[in-house]
Amino acid sequence: MFNDLNEVLQFDVNNLPQGEVITIADSNIDANFLIHHFISLYVKGRSKVCLLCLSQTFSHYCSVAHKLGINLMKARDDGQVTVIDGLQLSQETIRPANQNSETSPLACIRNSKLDLQSLLVHITTRLSKSGCDNSPVTLIIDDVSVLISLGLSVNTVLDFIHYCQVWFCGKNGCVVLLVHDDKDTLDESNQQLHTLMLHRSTHSIECHPLPTGYSKDVHGQINIMRRELDDGRPNRNASRQFHYKITDKTMRLFAVGTSSAVL
């Protein structure tokens, strides 16, 4: 786990966030390492986790979790982690020979009149079979931008996230998701999705490359913003900015301007 990040967020295995929406965004840099962090945090905290894999396979997450001291395969077999293979669901839906595509949880890929509520039903049904009806569960979506890439509208994806927020946060669970927001592209849909998610999230974590260019000692810049729960507006006083460096097992945070590599 990334202890420096947990200290800033005020999270730890004995103080897991509840009822919150945490949005991770990256711009021209890969922030998937934060998905690994939150998987590790919740599994070590003995919390129930539902992992919706849209961009990476479960075996990939098992491999990375092993380096972080987590046996994710055992956690799945023990019922602590429920895995939804979004990659397989999308392939089955898109495949022309599939006669059951209209009943697929991702049927809206082929039929724009449908929405993603069927995907939520698929997820909650799997959780019910795992005995998680009344337990807090954290939903981790490894790349919600994949849904945009599959041709779904921003409103359809946003409605799905709202469904998930109501279901999971209503049971004191959380929703953690990753969205791409590459500023140098014309991908307006992901940029719009990220902007709208800022208004729904209790925590927003944004990763950017260094404005000064590549450095072997500092890998990027991270902005962390916490939203006040009383009025829902961003609290600029709770917005903090750091430089960071990733190693095999941890992440180090530096106050901006304190690393000799970027001075």
Phi and psi in degrees as a GROMACS rama.xvg file:
@    title "Ramachandran Plot"
@    xaxis  label "Phi"
@    yaxis  label "Psi"
@TYPE xy
-101.434  94.9318  PHE-2
-65.1625  -36.4549  ASN-3
-60.9037  -42.9073  ASP-4
-67.7185  -41.951  LEU-5
-60.1134  -37.4312  ASN-6
-65.3468  -40.3362  GLU-7
-67.7971  -42.0718  VAL-8
-78.8767  -13.577  LEU-9
62.7539  39.9863  GLN-10
-111.755  149.56  PHE-11
-160.779  176.149  ASP-12
-64.2384  -20.3882  VAL-13
-98.8617  -1.84277  ASN-14
-142.173  63.6681  ASN-15
-74.4671  142.639  LEU-16
-63.6607  147.154  PRO-17
-132.134  138.541  GLN-18
66.1728  28.4008  GLY-19
-118.409  156.709  GLU-20
-113.956  119.528  VAL-21
-113.613  115.212  ILE-22
-103.726  125.679  THR-23
-105.543  129.61  ILE-24
-129.14  142.578  ALA-25
-127.665  148.58  ASP-26
-132.122  107.37  SER-27
60.0271  30.2828  ASN-28
-160.146  156.463  ILE-29
-94.8487  119.073  ASP-30
-105.968  17.3676  ALA-31
-61.9376  -21.2401  ASN-32
-61.379  -25.3598  PHE-33
-73.9947  -29.4782  LEU-34
-62.6213  -43.9442  ILE-35
-60.0812  -39.3528  HIS-36
-61.8228  -47.0175  HIS-37
-70.9159  -32.8861  PHE-38
-59.9991  -48.3283  ILE-39
-61.857  -42.8479  SER-40
-60.3384  -48.4897  LEU-41
-73.4493  -36.0319  TYR-42
-67.586  -43.2021  VAL-43
-66.2779  -28.2972  LYS-44
-83.0382  7.48763  GLY-45
59.4226  32.8491  ARG-46
-96.3125  151.623  SER-47
-72.5076  138.298  LYS-48
-131.008  137.388  VAL-49
-115.984  117.503  CYS-50
-104.964  112.572  LEU-51
-95.0473  104.637  LEU-52
-89.9976  107.795  CYS-53
-108.957  -21.0023  LEU-54
-123.644  -22.4922  SER-55
-129.128  155.803  GLN-56
-81.8003  160.824  THR-57
-63.7899  -34.894  PHE-58
-61.9228  -33.6827  SER-59
-62.1782  -45.8555  HIS-60
-68.1397  -33.1808  TYR-61
-62.8994  -42.1627  CYS-62
-63.4054  -46.3068  SER-63
-68.6092  -40.5543  VAL-64
-61.5508  -34.7972  ALA-65
-60.482  -39.5734  HIS-66
-65.6919  -28.1282  LYS-67
-91.0008  6.55234  LEU-68
83.5255  22.8796  GLY-69
-117.378  130.722  ILE-70
-95.0952  88.01  ASN-71
-69.9853  -31.532  LEU-72
-63.3965  -42.9757  MET-73
-66.1858  -39.5598  LYS-74
-62.0669  -36.9688  ALA-75
-68.3011  -45.8272  ARG-76
-64.4786  -29.9442  ASP-77
-82.9494  -5.16638  ASP-78
89.0946  2.68061  GLY-79
-75.1781  -34.4922  GLN-80
-116.788  127.379  VAL-81
-108.38  128.739  THR-82
-109.778  126.405  VAL-83
-108.437  114.253  ILE-84
-83.8968  85.9388  ASP-85
-65.8263  -29.6197  GLY-86
-61.5666  -47.2496  LEU-87
-67.0766  -40.1964  GLN-88
-61.4271  -41.8751  LEU-89
-68.5923  -39.6154  SER-90
-64.8799  -41.0213  GLN-91
-65.7325  -34.2834  GLU-92
-73.3936  -39.9319  THR-93
-75.7777  -30.4018  ILE-94
-56.672  121.917  ARG-95
-59.471  -32.2782  PRO-96
-77.5073  -6.2931  ALA-97
-77.0557  112.77  ASN-98
-79.9937  -12.7319  GLN-99
-104.884  18.8091  ASN-100
-62.5213  -29.2132  SER-101
-70.8013  -20.2998  GLU-102
-102.282  3.64459  THR-103
-69.5414  148.983  SER-104
-58.7944  -21.2842  PRO-105
-111.328  32.5155  LEU-106
-60.5492  -23.3578  ALA-107
-66.1055  -13.9142  CYS-108
-62.8523  -37.017  ILE-109
-100.615  -15.3571  ARG-110
-132.537  103.408  ASN-111
-67.649  -11.2326  SER-112
-78.0975  -13.5405  LYS-113
-95.9239  166.285  LEU-114
-125.622  -170.624  ASP-115
-94.1848  10.6615  LEU-116
-63.7662  -28.8912  GLN-117
-65.8832  -29.855  SER-118
-68.3099  -41.2367  LEU-119
-63.0978  -40.6258  LEU-120
-60.6536  -42.1136  VAL-121
-60.2462  -43.645  HIS-122
-65.52  -49.0313  ILE-123
-67.9133  -30.9468  THR-124
-65.4904  -42.9468  THR-125
-62.0304  -40.3647  ARG-126
-67.1336  -37.5335  LEU-127
-63.2977  -40.4797  SER-128
-66.0325  -23.1292  LYS-129
-90.2434  2.68101  SER-130
79.5535  27.3537  GLY-131
-106.677  25.6134  CYS-132
-56.7789  -45.983  ASP-133
-114.376  7.49964  ASN-134
-93.586  146.279  SER-135
-63.4566  130.459  PRO-136
-129.968  137.676  VAL-137
-100.578  123.926  THR-138
-91.1853  124.886  LEU-139
-116.818  117.256  ILE-140
-105.537  114.977  ILE-141
-73.6344  -18.9034  ASP-142
-168.562  90.2549  ASP-143
-69.4614  -18.386  VAL-144
-65.3114  -21.3301  SER-145
-59.4123  -36.6028  VAL-146
-63.7213  -35.7765  LEU-147
-66.7066  -40.9875  ILE-148
-64.2076  -27.2313  SER-149
-79.9569  0.577332  LEU-150
100.657  4.98453  GLY-151
-79.9007  149.956  LEU-152
-77.9918  161.321  SER-153
-60.2304  -41.6893  VAL-154
-63.1323  -38.8877  ASN-155
-64.2237  -44.0757  THR-156
-67.5556  -41.0138  VAL-157
-65.429  -38.9743  LEU-158
-62.1718  -40.5015  ASP-159
-61.9898  -44.2845  PHE-160
-62.6398  -37.5985  ILE-161
-64.0936  -43.936  HIS-162
-56.3624  -45.3449  TYR-163
-64.7637  -41.1035  CYS-164
-60.7158  -44.3405  GLN-165
-63.6671  -43.9322  VAL-166
-73.0477  -50.0362  TRP-167
-78.9822  -47.8471  PHE-168
-68.8254  -27.6235  CYS-169
-65.3669  -18.3868  GLY-170
-107.511  21.5173  LYS-171
67.5554  20.0482  ASN-172
-90.0092  -168.886  GLY-173
-135.464  164.546  CYS-174
-122.369  123.649  VAL-175
-120.241  127.52  VAL-176
-143.917  156.997  LEU-177
-115.165  135.013  LEU-178
-133.64  144.467  VAL-179
-93.2161  143.37  HIS-180
-145.145  69.599  ASP-181
-76.8904  114.441  ASP-182
-71.6669  -22.384  LYS-183
-94.6153  14.0108  ASP-184
-115.697  171.992  THR-185
-98.776  27.6142  LEU-186
-81.7431  78.7204  ASP-187
-68.3233  -29.438  GLU-188
-64.2123  -47.6815  SER-189
-67.8413  -35.963  ASN-190
-64.4748  -40.3877  GLN-191
-67.1083  -41.0745  GLN-192
-61.4278  -43.8315  LEU-193
-62.4618  -44.86  HIS-194
-60.2764  -43.1621  THR-195
-68.9873  -34.5835  LEU-196
-68.3965  -25.4812  MET-197
-60.427  -29.507  LEU-198
-84.8257  -10.9365  HIS-199
-106.306  -12.0434  ARG-200
-94.5277  142.376  SER-201
-82.5796  -29.9656  THR-202
-133.26  136.412  HIS-203
-124.83  127.628  SER-204
-121.249  117.616  ILE-205
-118.01  131.508  GLU-206
-111.974  134.514  CYS-207
-135.075  153.077  HIS-208
-71.302  162.062  PRO-209
-65.7034  135.167  LEU-210
-65.4955  -20.5071  PRO-211
-87.342  -4.0346  THR-212
103.837  -172.864  GLY-213
-65.9196  142.067  TYR-214
-142.913  135.934  SER-215
-76.1573  -17.2129  LYS-216
-98.6013  -22.249  ASP-217
-132.532  121.983  VAL-218
-92.9188  -17.2184  HIS-219
174.896  -173.397  GLY-220
-120.651  138.856  GLN-221
-126.596  131.71  ILE-222
-112.492  129.867  ASN-223
-121.716  122.784  ILE-224
-126.014  134.142  MET-225
-109.461  135.354  ARG-226
-97.4277  134.036  ARG-227
-65.9647  136.637  GLU-228
-84.1132  -16.4731  LEU-229
-75.941  -42.9003  ASP-230
-119.615  -3.04961  ASP-231
77.8199  1.65536  GLY-232
-91.6492  150.027  ARG-233
-61.6906  137.466  PRO-234
-101.832  103.784  ASN-235
-62.2621  -25.8447  ARG-236
-69.5997  -18.336  ASN-237
-98.4796  12.2056  ALA-238
-96.0239  126.804  SER-239
-131.58  149.62  ARG-240
-128.305  135.422  GLN-241
-138.758  161.582  PHE-242
-96.1415  153.899  HIS-243
-140.078  158.024  TYR-244
-134.942  131.912  LYS-245
-102.127  132.377  ILE-246
-116.769  -174.321  THR-247
-59.4042  -36.1698  ASP-248
-123.04  -4.10807  LYS-249
-151.342  175.585  THR-250
-134.84  126.997  MET-251
-103.724  136.771  ARG-252
-108.766  140.068  LEU-253
-125.842  142.37  PHE-254
-62.4808  139.917  ALA-255
-56.9068  127.719  VAL-256
92.1456  -0.45339  GLY-257
-98.2955  -10.3694  THR-258
-89.6806  134.45  SER-259
-64.3699  -20.9454  SER-260
-69.0024  -23.3964  ALA-261
-119.489  10.6929  VAL-262
